[in-house]
Amino acid sequence: MKVEKVILNRVEGEVSLKIQWDSYGKVSDAFVVAYNSRGFEKILEGKELPDALVITPRICGICGHAHLIATVNAIENLYMANSINIDVPQKAKLIRQITLYSEIIQNHLKWFYLFIMPDFIKLLPTAYLEDFRPFSGEKWKKAIKYSSEIVKIIAIFGGQWPHTSYAIAGGVTADPLKTDIIEALSIVDNLIKYVEKEILGIQYEEYLEIKNIEEYLAKSENGDLKKFIDLCIKSNLDTTGQ
């Protein structure tokens, strides 16, 4: 048995990945070790409830909005658990959902293009994978562009991004104008075109009607999702670890 230590430093600071191999060369166990505590729990101790809405979005520069929504939900649940009714207007609920989904889309684009696809360059080096090479690859650069575009919706409705704090107990501080909504819709329309052309390789309405992976592989016109699936099959990642 041997133990190998790999340093990971991709998004949120430095952690160690300790991998334990068995005598057959298979991974028998793995441990992720984070050596540093950022101490947000300690920072929140003794603070007023509204302070959490400003502090927790700063936990992460990528998914800070998710921390905001989790915090405002926790505060509202706390009020209701103490028999204080919190009635969030439907408009506020929609704004929260729109902004949260915008951040989720950004996260998915970065996960796929900045982390997952570049890993295949070392695993299965091929000419077309050079488009995914960090900093120089065209697909890598497009992912940076569109992942940055979609979070502008959070800034439109929430006033800023990252570290937005517009969601408060009972609703939101935003009241978007018609022009704000039109601008947000334009961003979404452009993103849909990008997803159809680059990721899916087909129209999204058609994609949503697909019943199985074989049907998608047959219909997709060289979409990056199709490339990913092909790479997984070539690398046996569709069976390894199941």
ABEGO torsion letter per residue (X at the ends): XBBBBBBBBAABEBBBBBBBBBAAGBBABBBBBBABBAGAAAAABGBBAAAAAAAAAAABAAAAAAAAAAAAAAAAAAAAAAGBBBBBBAAAAAAAAAAAAAAAAAAAAAAAAAAAAAAAAAABBBAAAAAABBGABAAAAAAAAAAAAAAAAAAAAAGBOBGBAABBBGEBABBBBAAAAAAAAAAAAAAAAAAAAAAAGBBAAAAAABABAAAAAAABBGBAAAAAAAAAAAAGAAABGX
